[in-house]
Amino acid sequence: MRHYMDETLLMLAETLAAVALQEDLGPGDLTGGTLLDPEREGIADLKIKQDGVISGLQWLEVVFHRLDPEAKVEFQAVDGDRLRAGTVAASVSSRLPQLVAGERTALNLIQRLSGIATLTGRFMDAIEGTRCMVFDTRKTTPGLRAFEKYAVRCGGGANHRMGLYDEMMIKENHLYLSGLKLPEAIAMLREANPGRRLTAEAENLSEAKAAIDAGADIVLLDDFSLDDIRAAVTYRGSSDADVKKTQLEVSGGVTLATVRDYAQTGVERISVGALTHSAPALDVSLKVRR
């Protein structure tokens, strides 16, 4: 599926570009500002150097328009496209000093987001044919969460909650610090925040059953064995009505080698922190045409 940054994400990108360019350029590019003719223009191609899923292409426009309002970007691909090594995804036309000055800032975010999208795509490929979906977590780079979660969507995955403000999630620390039992915590949150989605983390099968009985929208099975996951699915039931009432999510230590085993247990969701905290950058370059 093809993706585009929405208006909110583009506004965030403008803010990020201002910070990122200041970080890299400071008072000015000592090398390019001296050697390059500010009246001449050049073209640079964004080339994909390894197979992967592209994400963050509109970042090129944000960066280069900030440096050169007359810069032009032509796209040969769209976020979410699976591209082969050697593909040119976009081209940038700008004055020479600005073309060189924006290169690294442009590449840093695109390679990061494309790496996340590529890893997500691999996880989704691994569970193809099951009813399961791969989700990200809040294990994101500070300040880049909206972009990294966008990259997960570009790779075919889905977003967990964006933060602490949009969904409720009961974790073991909440229960320990509050002294509440899981059903009590669920009831209190339902009363305080009606209509909000509620996830309850379970550390064992007994807790999972209690969360299901208490009506949690999602029960997160944290570090469960495959046998215990299957037992939780059996207890919850697999009819449409059962799934509509409570979805089951697997979390903890899921890898590309094991994700299909988890998906075949009958759960609906698998959350993988590695999508955003451990994805290797996709190798991309921005080379000036000669």
C-alpha positions as CSV (number, residue, x, y, z in Angstrom):
1,M,0.0,0.0,0.0
2,R,1.2,3.5,-0.8
3,H,1.5,6.1,1.9
4,Y,1.9,9.9,2.1
5,M,2.7,12.0,5.1
6,D,-0.4,13.8,6.3
7,E,-0.6,17.5,7.2
8,T,0.2,17.0,10.8
9,L,3.3,14.9,10.0
10,L,4.5,17.5,7.5
11,M,4.2,20.2,10.1
12,L,6.3,18.1,12.5
13,A,8.8,17.6,9.6
14,E,9.2,21.3,9.2
15,T,10.1,21.7,12.9
16,L,12.4,18.7,12.8
17,A,14.1,20.0,9.6
18,A,14.9,23.3,11.3
19,V,16.6,21.6,14.2
20,A,18.4,19.0,12.1
21,L,19.8,21.5,9.7
22,Q,20.9,23.8,12.5
23,E,22.6,20.8,14.1
24,D,24.5,20.0,10.9
25,L,25.2,23.4,9.4
26,G,25.6,25.6,12.4
27,P,26.6,29.1,11.1
28,G,27.3,27.6,7.6
29,D,28.9,24.9,5.5
30,L,32.6,25.8,5.5
31,T,33.5,23.5,2.6
32,G,30.5,23.8,0.2
33,G,30.0,27.5,1.0
34,T,33.6,28.2,-0.2
35,L,34.1,25.9,-3.1
36,L,30.7,25.9,-4.9
37,D,29.2,28.6,-7.1
38,P,25.9,29.8,-5.5
39,E,24.4,30.7,-8.9
40,R,24.8,27.3,-10.4
41,E,22.3,24.5,-10.1
42,G,22.7,20.7,-10.0
43,I,20.6,17.6,-9.8
44,A,21.1,14.7,-7.3
45,D,19.4,11.3,-7.4
46,L,18.2,9.4,-4.4
47,K,19.3,5.9,-5.1
48,I,18.3,2.8,-3.3
49,K,21.4,0.6,-2.7
50,Q,19.7,-2.4,-1.3
51,D,16.3,-4.0,-1.7
52,G,13.8,-2.5,0.7
53,V,10.6,-0.5,1.5
54,I,11.0,3.2,1.0
55,S,9.6,5.6,3.6
56,G,10.0,9.4,4.2
57,L,10.4,10.6,0.6
58,Q,8.5,13.9,1.3
59,W,11.3,14.7,3.8
60,L,13.4,15.6,0.7
61,E,11.0,18.5,-0.1
62,V,10.9,19.7,3.5
63,V,14.7,19.8,3.8
64,F,15.6,21.2,0.4
65,H,12.8,23.8,0.3
66,R,14.1,25.1,3.7
67,L,17.6,25.5,2.2
68,D,16.5,26.7,-1.2
69,P,12.8,27.8,-1.7
70,E,13.3,27.2,-5.5
71,A,14.5,23.6,-5.1
72,K,12.5,21.0,-7.0
73,V,11.9,17.4,-6.1
74,E,10.6,14.8,-8.6
75,F,9.4,11.5,-7.2
76,Q,9.8,8.2,-9.0
77,A,8.4,6.2,-6.1
78,V,6.0,6.6,-3.2
79,D,6.3,5.7,0.4
80,G,5.5,2.0,0.9
81,D,6.9,0.9,-2.4
82,R,9.2,-2.1,-2.4
83,L,12.2,-1.1,-4.4
84,R,15.1,-3.0,-5.8
85,A,18.7,-2.0,-5.3
86,G,19.8,0.5,-8.0
87,T,16.3,2.1,-8.2
88,V,16.2,5.9,-8.3
89,A,13.4,6.9,-5.9
90,A,13.5,10.7,-6.4
91,S,15.6,13.5,-7.8
92,V,16.4,16.9,-6.3
93,S,17.3,20.1,-8.3
94,S,18.8,22.9,-6.3
95,R,21.6,25.4,-6.2
96,L,24.9,23.7,-5.7
97,P,25.8,24.8,-2.1
98,Q,22.3,23.9,-0.9
99,L,22.3,20.6,-2.7
100,V,25.4,19.5,-0.9
101,A,24.5,21.1,2.4
102,G,21.1,19.2,2.7
103,E,22.4,15.8,1.6
104,R,23.2,14.2,5.0
105,T,20.2,15.7,6.8
106,A,17.9,14.3,4.1
107,L,19.5,10.9,4.0
108,N,19.6,10.4,7.8
109,L,15.8,10.3,8.3
110,I,15.0,8.5,5.0
111,Q,17.4,5.7,5.7
112,R,16.1,5.4,9.3
113,L,12.4,5.3,8.2
114,S,13.1,3.0,5.3
115,G,14.9,0.6,7.5
116,I,11.9,0.4,9.8
117,A,9.5,0.0,6.9
118,T,11.7,-2.7,5.5
119,L,12.0,-4.7,8.7
120,T,8.2,-4.3,9.2
121,G,7.6,-5.7,5.7
122,R,9.7,-8.7,6.5
123,F,7.7,-9.4,9.6
124,M,4.5,-9.1,7.6
125,D,5.8,-11.4,4.9
126,A,6.6,-14.0,7.6
127,I,3.0,-14.1,8.9
128,E,1.3,-14.0,5.5
129,G,-1.8,-16.2,5.4
130,T,-2.6,-15.9,9.1
131,R,-5.2,-13.5,10.6
132,C,-2.5,-11.8,12.7
133,M,-1.2,-8.3,12.4
134,V,2.2,-7.0,13.5
135,F,2.2,-3.9,15.8
136,D,4.9,-1.5,16.9
137,T,5.4,-0.3,20.5
138,R,6.4,2.9,22.3
139,K,10.1,2.0,22.0
140,T,10.8,4.8,19.7
141,T,13.5,7.5,19.3
142,P,12.6,10.5,21.4
143,G,11.1,13.2,19.1
144,L,10.8,10.8,16.1
145,R,7.8,8.7,17.3
146,A,5.3,10.0,14.7
147,F,7.8,9.4,11.9
148,E,8.8,6.0,13.0
149,K,5.3,4.8,13.5
150,Y,4.5,6.2,10.0
151,A,7.3,4.0,8.7
152,V,5.8,1.0,10.3
153,R,2.6,1.7,8.4
154,C,4.6,2.1,5.2
155,G,5.9,-1.4,5.8
156,G,2.4,-2.9,6.2
157,G,2.3,-3.0,10.0
158,A,0.0,-1.3,12.4
159,N,0.5,1.2,15.2
160,H,-0.1,0.5,18.9
161,R,-1.1,3.5,21.0
162,M,0.8,6.7,20.1
163,G,1.4,7.5,23.7
164,L,0.0,7.4,27.2
165,Y,-2.8,9.8,26.2
166,D,-4.8,7.9,23.6
167,E,-5.3,4.4,25.0
168,M,-5.2,2.8,28.4
169,M,-2.8,0.0,29.2
170,I,-2.4,-1.7,32.6
171,K,1.1,-3.0,33.3
172,E,2.5,-4.8,36.3
173,N,3.9,-1.6,37.7
174,H,0.4,-0.1,37.8
175,L,-0.9,-3.0,39.8
176,Y,2.1,-3.1,42.2
177,L,2.1,0.6,42.9
178,S,-1.7,0.9,43.2
179,G,-2.3,-2.3,45.2
180,L,-5.2,-3.1,42.9
181,K,-6.1,-6.4,41.4
182,L,-6.4,-6.6,37.6
183,P,-10.2,-6.7,37.5
184,E,-10.4,-3.8,39.9
185,A,-8.0,-1.7,37.8
186,I,-10.0,-2.5,34.6
187,A,-13.3,-1.4,36.3
188,M,-11.7,1.8,37.6
189,L,-10.3,2.8,34.2
190,R,-13.6,1.9,32.5
191,E,-15.5,4.3,34.8
192,A,-12.9,7.1,34.5
193,N,-12.4,6.9,30.7
194,P,-15.5,5.4,29.0
195,G,-15.1,4.7,25.3
196,R,-11.3,4.5,25.4
197,R,-9.6,1.2,24.3
198,L,-8.1,-0.7,27.2
199,T,-5.2,-3.2,27.1
200,A,-4.4,-5.3,30.1
201,E,-0.9,-6.9,30.3
202,A,-0.9,-10.5,31.7
203,E,2.2,-12.2,33.0
204,N,0.6,-15.7,33.3
205,L,-2.4,-17.6,32.1
206,S,-4.4,-16.9,35.3
207,E,-4.0,-13.1,34.8
208,A,-5.0,-13.5,31.1
209,K,-8.2,-15.3,32.0
210,A,-9.0,-12.7,34.6
211,A,-8.5,-9.9,32.1
212,I,-10.6,-11.7,29.5
213,D,-13.4,-12.1,32.1
214,A,-13.2,-8.5,33.1
215,G,-13.7,-7.3,29.6
216,A,-10.4,-5.9,28.5
217,D,-10.4,-4.9,24.8
218,I,-6.9,-6.4,24.4
219,V,-5.1,-8.8,26.6
220,L,-1.3,-8.7,26.1
221,L,0.3,-12.0,26.7
222,D,3.8,-11.0,27.9
223,D,6.5,-13.6,27.4
224,F,4.0,-16.5,27.2
225,S,5.0,-19.9,26.0
226,L,3.4,-21.2,22.8
227,D,1.4,-23.7,24.8
228,D,0.1,-21.0,27.2
229,I,-0.8,-18.7,24.3
230,R,-2.9,-21.5,22.7
231,A,-4.5,-22.1,26.1
232,A,-5.5,-18.4,26.3
233,V,-6.9,-18.5,22.8
234,T,-9.0,-21.6,23.7
235,Y,-10.2,-19.9,26.9
236,R,-11.2,-16.7,25.0
237,G,-12.7,-18.6,22.1
238,S,-12.3,-18.0,18.4
239,S,-15.7,-16.9,17.2
240,D,-16.2,-13.5,15.7
241,A,-18.1,-12.5,18.8
242,D,-15.2,-13.6,21.1
243,V,-12.7,-11.7,19.0
244,K,-14.8,-8.6,18.9
245,K,-15.0,-8.6,22.7
246,T,-11.3,-9.3,23.4
247,Q,-8.3,-9.5,21.1
248,L,-5.2,-11.3,22.2
249,E,-1.7,-9.9,21.7
250,V,1.7,-11.6,22.0
251,S,4.7,-9.6,23.1
252,G,8.2,-10.3,24.2
253,G,11.2,-11.7,22.3
254,V,9.4,-12.2,19.0
255,T,11.9,-12.5,16.1
256,L,11.6,-13.1,12.4
257,A,12.5,-16.7,13.0
258,T,9.6,-17.2,15.5
259,V,6.9,-14.7,14.5
260,R,5.0,-17.2,12.3
261,D,4.9,-19.8,15.2
262,Y,3.2,-17.1,17.3
263,A,0.9,-16.0,14.6
264,Q,-0.4,-19.6,14.0
265,T,-1.6,-19.9,17.7
266,G,-4.7,-18.0,16.8
267,V,-3.9,-14.6,18.3
268,E,-4.8,-11.4,16.4
269,R,-1.9,-9.2,17.3
270,I,1.9,-9.4,17.8
271,S,3.8,-6.4,19.1
272,V,7.5,-6.1,18.2
273,G,9.6,-3.4,19.8
274,A,12.5,-4.2,17.5
275,L,10.6,-2.7,14.6
276,T,11.6,0.8,15.9
277,H,14.4,0.2,18.3
278,S,16.6,-2.2,16.3
279,A,15.8,-1.8,12.6
280,P,19.0,-1.4,10.6
281,A,19.0,1.6,8.3
282,L,18.4,1.0,4.6
283,D,21.4,1.9,2.5
284,V,20.5,4.9,0.3
285,S,22.6,7.7,-1.3
286,L,22.1,11.1,-2.8
287,K,24.5,11.4,-5.7
288,V,25.0,14.4,-7.9
289,R,24.5,13.7,-11.6
290,R,27.8,14.1,-13.5
